[in-house]
Amino acid sequence: MMDKLAREAGALQVHGIRRALGLEHEDYVKHAEGDARFDAAEWRDQLFYDLLKQWYLLYTRWIGEAVYDTPAMTKHNRRRAAFWVRQWFNALAPSNYFLTNPVAMRKFYETKGESILEGLRNLSDDQRAGEVQMVDGSSFSVGHNLATTPGSVVFRNQLVELIHYAPQSAKVRAVPLLFVPPWINKFYILDLNEKKSMVRYLLKQGFSVFVISWRNPDASMAGTTFEDYVLRGVLPALEVARAICGVPQVHAVGYCLGGTALATLMAWLNREFEGRPGMPVASWTMMASLVDFSRAGEIETFLNEEGIRKVEEVLARQGYLDGREMSATFRLLRPNSLIWHYFVHSYLYGEKPPAMDVLYWNTDTTRLPRAMHSFYLRNCYVKNALAQRGGITIGRHPIDLRHIVQPLYAVGSDEDHITPWRGTFKTCTLVAGPARYALSTSGHILGIINPPVNPPKRAYWAGDWNGETDGKAWRGRHQQRPGSWWEDWTRWLGRHCGPLQAPPPLETKDYPALCPAPGTYVHQR
């Protein structure tokens, strides 16, 4: 490794001399595509900054490779060490410091020092907030310019409010859709605004739509379990949707952790109704959800015994894990884009955080109750018990995903760092029913909240699962298509959600409207 560094350093020195003489134009050490830290022209056109960038990249990459090649460490420890080494070197990037950031220097001269004064004001605001803020939250209000699709809360218990949305077409499919969003975040990622709302899109396509809105738990709910979320949260919502629509079955949709809960319920229901009629779910969809956690991605860095013990100490002390603590962990998985980008733009450039609806939703965090979160971390991430036959037991039934026979549509995103797409693909291999998989470009949020637009912003692969055990093999059999996977999904839903008919009532005598959408739980802080 030292010989390689010496060769690379010598070659970069020669490159620097040739660059100074005007004999070289292309960088010897190029920054990665998508690394926005060095996109400004000054990093390319000014000799000092160009060479500073290249020396930084050379040493950080060499040290990263050296850590991975350390023979005395286990694979898990190498990954952990490499992760934390990257955190240090991301923090030490020359782009993060005033005197070594050419854009910061230029803005300082252009504004006669005002950029630094604005940066100090932003720093003061962030110190009061207790974090590097990503968004100007003053521009958004849930129920006013977010989550505005008309509907009513038709059911409420200690865990959920159930929203039934008003139809937006003359006829609707007989089988309604029930969305199970994650309780790590609030449901309105599914209903951001008129252009980005998945709920509104589906209503216009002729579907009846119900969405669960989870209560934001406090210390009094510390004993709430994963089983409670499944059987006291998702299951009653499913029954209410069936009752209001007057149908025997629904189509259930799970997003992220909501999908993990839905898969658990699907296995439970197939065991509960084994050999007898009454199965209440006709088909189902999993969006950016894991049931096999063997490919959990970089979050595994935190999921060792020491890390989980520290989380459980916080859970025991507070009764819950604050959503901001969870958010901080996820930001560490993409520090350059989720931390240092905002650090630089706010403090060095003096820019105010942007007003972006997705970022506002991302900061509108929720709490996670002690019993549920401890169970989830240990049984899903550490033991990978959900993927095993009878690895966990819910409501007296051992959970076996191989009992699920209902048709599945599963979706992943190729840049997802929270639920890596090859992990989401594994669900197709673990259930007994027919499956179709779609892979969207972009990440955990924008790959899913991806409405059709013209011209297309993104692309996707889609096709039936035909026995492939690995996602790469499946992707190799399908061509990328421009556009949104929503269009493929709605065609599939049309085949599985029955004929068109008159819309069901928004409310019934047994389930009257309790309040307008988006409800009350979504406003809990």
N, C-alpha and C positions, 0 to 999 in steps of 0.2 A: 504493500500500500504506500509506503514512504517513497519507493522508487517511482511509482505512478505520479505521486504529488510532485516530486522533483521534476519529472519530465513535463508535466502539465504547466508547472510554474515557469520553467525555462521557456517553453513554447509561448506562454502568455507574455513573458518579458520581451521576447523577439517581436511578437505581435504589437506590443506597445510602442516599440521603437519604430517599426514600420508604419504604424498608425500615425505617430507624430510626424513622420516624414511624408505623409500623404500617400504611402504605398499600399495601405490596407484600408478597406472600407467596411467590410463585413466583420461582425464580432467574432472573436475566437470562441468565447463562452457565451452562448445565447441564452436569454431568459426564456422560460417555458411559455408556450402559447397559453394565453389566459392569465398570465401573471401581470396584473395591471400596475404593479409598483413601478415598473420601468418603461411604461408606454410613452411617456412624454418625450418630445423630440430632443430635449437637452441631454437625456441619458444616451442618446445616439450621436448627437452632433458635437458635443463639447468633450474634448479629449479627457479632461480630469474626471468628469462624471462617468464617461464611458468606461474608462479603465477601473475606476472605483467599483462600478457595478460588476465588471467581469471578475475582478479579484474576489469580491464578496461571493459571487456565485461559485467560483472555483473552489474556495475553501469550504463553503457550506455543503456542497455536494460531496466533496471528498470525505468530510467528517461523517456525513450521513452514511456513505458507503462503508466507511471504516467500522461504524457501529454495527451495521448489518452483518459484516463479515467477522465479527468477534466470535471465535470458536468456543470460548469458555462459557458463554451465556446460552440459555435455552431460547427457542424461537420466540416464546412469549415475552421473555425479558428483553430480547433484542428489539422487538417491536415497541415495547414500552420505552426503552432507552432512546430509540430513534425518535419516537414521538416527542419526548421532552427536549431532546437536543434540537429538534426542529422549532419547538416553541422559543428556545433561547435565541436561535439564529434568526428567526422571524422578527423577534424583538430588536435584534442588533442590525437589522437592515439599514443601509445608509438613507433610504427613503424616509425613515422614521425620525430623522434629526434635522433640525433647521439648517445648520451649516453645511450639511451634506445632501440636502434635497434642493436641486436647482429650481424646481417649481415654487417651493416655499420662498426661496431667495428672490425670484422674479416677482412674485406677488407682493413681497415686502416693499420692493422698490416701486412697483407700479401703484401701490396704495399709500405710499409714504408712511409705512409702518402701521397702517390701520388694520391690516390682516392679522398682525400679532396681537393687537389690542382686542380684536374680535375673538381671536383664539383663546385669549385669557378669559374673556367673558364666557365662552363656551365651556372652558375647563371648570369655571366656577359653577355653572349650571349642572355639569355632570357630577361634580363633587357632591352637590346637594341631592342629586338623583341616585348617587351611589354606583354609577356605571357609565361607560362610554355609550352615550345615547346614539341610536341608529336612525331615529325618525322624529320629525316634528309632530307630536301627538295632538297639538292644538287644532289641527285641520280636520280631525275625524271625530265622529260621534256615532256610536252603535244605535241603530234605529232611525238615524237621520240621513247620513250618507254612506253608512255601512249596514248590511243586513236589512234591506228595505223591501224585500219581496213580501207582498201581502199574504197573511195567513193568521192562524190563531193557535194559541196553546190550548190543547184539548185534554191534557192529562198532566198531572204533577204528583210526584211523591218525594221522598226524602233524597232521592238521587238524581231524578231526571224531570225535565219538562219535555213534553212531546209537542212539536209544532206540526200542524197540518196546513199546508200551503193552498191558497185558493187556486183553482184551475185557471189556465190561460189558453185553453183550447176548447172547442165545442164538444169534442169527444176525447176520452182518455182510455188507456189500456186498462183491462180488467184487474190486473195484478198491480197493486201499488208498490212503490219503492220506499223502503225504510233505511235511512242513513244512520250509521253508528260512528260518529266522529270520535277522535281520541279525547280523553279527559285530561290529557297533558296540555291541551290548548282549547280554545273556545270554538264552537261549531261554525261560526260565521265565515270561516275560510271557504265554506261551500256557498256563501252568499255575500261576496264582497260588495259588488255593485252591479248595475244592470249589464255591463259588458262582460264582467268576469264571473258572474254567478252561475255555478253549475246547477243550482236549484232552478233558477229562472230558465235556463236552457232546456232542462228536462221537462219543465211544465209546458213550454212552447212546443216541445216535441210530442206532447200528448201523454204524459205520465202523471199519475197522482204521486205526490211527494210528501213524506213525513221525515222529520229530522229530530234526533235527540239533542237536547241541550242539557249538558251535565251541570249539576250543582258544583259550585266552587267550595270544596270542603274546608272546614276549620278544625281546630283541635278537638272539638266535640265529636268529630267523625273519625278519630284516630283508629278505632277498631273496625272500620269498614274494610271488608275483604275483597279480593279479586272475585270470589264467588258472588258476593253481593252485587258487584258491577254487572256481572253476567246475568244472574237470575233475578235480581231485584231492579236492575236498570234496563238491560236490553230486552229481556223476555216480556215484561209487562208492556213495554212500548210496542212490541211486535203484536201482542194480543189486542191492544187498543186499535192499531192500524187495521187489523183484520175486521174488528167489530164495526168500526165506522164505515168501512168500504163494503161490508157484508160479503166478504170473500173468505175462502178457506185458507188461502196462502198469500204470502207476500214475497217480493224480491228484496233481500237484505244486502246492504252495501256497507262495508267496513273500511275505514281509513286509518292507517297507521296503527296505533294501539287499539283503536276501535275495531280494526280488522282482526287483531289477535283475539280480542274478546268474542267477536262474532264467530270465528273459527271454533273456539272453545264451545260456544253455544250450539253451533251446528253439529258438532260431535255428540254433545249431550242430548240434543233433540233426536238425533238418529238412534241413539241408545234408548231414549225414553219411549219413542214410538216404534221401536223395533217389532216387526211382526203384526202391527195393528195400524189402522188408518189414523189420520189426524196430524201428520207432519205439517207444521205451519209455514215452512219456507219452501218455495218452489225452486228457486235458483238464487245464486248469490254472487257478489263481486267483492274482490279484495283490492284496495288501492294502497300501494306503498306500505304493505303490511308484511310482517314476519310471523311465521309459526315455527320455522326451523332457524334457530339463532346461532348455528355454527358458522354463519357468514355475517356476523354482526358489524363488521367494519372497525373503524378506529375507536369506537366507543368502548371496545374491549380493553383499551388501555386503562380505563377506570374500574373495570370489572374484575378485580382480584379480591382476595379475602380482606386485605387491608382497606381497599377502597370502599367495599361494601360495608365493612364494619364502621367506617367513619360516617357513611350515609345513615346507617342505622342508629348511630349515636345522635345524629341530628333529629332523626325521626322520633326517637324516644324522648328527646328533650322538648320538641315542639309539638309532637303529635302529627306532623305532616312535613313534607319537603316543599319549601317555597318554590314556585315556578321560576323565579329569577335565578335560583341556584341551578336548576335544571338548564335554563337558557344559557347560563354562563358556561356550563359544560359543553353544550352543543356549539357554542361560539369558538371554543378552543379547538374543535375539530376542523374549523376553517378560519384560522386566526387572521390571515392576511385580508380576506374579504369581509369578515364579520367583526374584526376588532381593529386591526391596524389601518385599514382603509378609513374608518371613521375617526380614528385618532389623528391621522394626517390631515384629513380634510377639515376637521373641526378645529384643531389646535394650531397646526402649522399654516393652513390656508385661510383660516378664519371664516369658513363657510358654515352656514346653519345646516343641521340635518335635513334631509329631504322629506317631503310630505308624500309618503308612499303607503298605500293601503295595506299591502302585504306585510311591510315592516311594522306597521302599527299593530296589525293582528299578532305578529310574532312577539311583540312586547306586552301584549295583553294577556299575561300569564295566569295560570291557575295553580292551585296547590294539590299535592298528592298525599292521600292519607297513609299513615304509618303501616298498617297491616297490609293493605293492597300493594304498596310500593315495595316493601320488603319481600313479599311473596313473588312479585313480578321479577325483581332483580335476580333472586336466587333460583327460581324454578325455570324461568325462561332463558335468561342470559347465561347463568352459571351452569345449571344442570341440563339445559336444553330439553327439559322434561316434556314440553308440549309436543315435541316431534316424536316422542317415544310412545309406544303402546302402553297405555295406562300409567304414564309418567306422572300425571296429576289426577286428582279426583275432585269433581264438582257435583254437588247435590247428590251424593252417594253413587255417582256413576264414574268409573274410570274413563278418562278421556282418550279416545283412539281416533285420530283424524281419518284413518282408513275406513271408518264406518260412514263417512260422508259420501253420499251418492248423487247429490243434486248438482246440476251443471254449474260450473264455476267460470267466471271471467276475472282474471288476475292482471294487475298492472304494476309495472315498476318504472323507474326513471334511471337513465344511464349515468347520471352524475349524482345520484342520491348518496349522501354520506351518512344518513341516519338509518335508512333501511336499504342496504345495497341491493341492486336489482337482481343479482344472481341468487340472493337469499329469498327475494320475493318470488322468483321463479320456482324455487323448491316446493312451494305449496302445491303446484300442479302435480308433483311427483308423489305427494303424501296422501292425496285423497283418492277415493275410488270412483268418483263421478267423472264425466267428460270435462275437459278444461280447455279454455282458450286464453292465450297470454298476449299482452300488448306491452311493448317497451317504448316509452316516450323519451325524447331527448330532454335535457335540462335536469333539474334537481328535485328534491323531496316535495317542494311546494309547486314550483312553476311547471314541473313535468306533469303534475296532476291537474292543477287549476290552469287549464290550457285550452281555452275556448277556440273554436274555429274562427280564423280571420283570413282576410284576403288582402295582400299576399300572405301565405303561411309564414309564421315565425319559427315554427318547430317542425319536427318530423317524428315518425314512429315506425315500429315494426309490429305486425300483428299476425297471428295465425293459431290454428288449433295445436294443442299439445299432442304429440304422437309418440310419446315414450322416451324422449330425450331426458337424460339424467342431469345434464348440465346446460345452463342457459346459453353459453357460447355456441354450443352445437345447434340449439334451437334457432338462435339469431342467424347463424350461418345459412340456414335453409330459407330465410325470408328476406325480401328486399325492403329497404327503407322507403317509406312513403312520405311525401310532404304533407303537412297539415296536422290535425289534432286526432288523437285516438278516440275522442268523444264520438266522432262520427261512426267509427267501427263499432264502438260499444253500443250506441243507440240502435244500430241495425241488429246487433245481437240481442239486445233487450226486447226489440220488437218481436222477435221470434219466441221469446220466453215469457212474455208478460201478457199474453192473451189478446183477445179481440178488442177493438175500439167500441166504446159504449158511452152512455151519458155519465158525466162526472158524479162521484158520490157526494153526499152532503159534507159541508165543511165541518159541521158538528152534529151531534145527535143528542137525544134526551139523556142517554146514559153518560155521554161525554160532551158536555156543553163547552162553549168557548170560555176559557178562564180569563184570558187577556189577549191583546193583539200580539202577533209576532213582532220582535224577536223574543218576547217573554221577559221574565224577571231574573232568572238564574244567570243569564249572560251578562248582566250588569254587576254581579257580585265581584267585589275586589278583595 
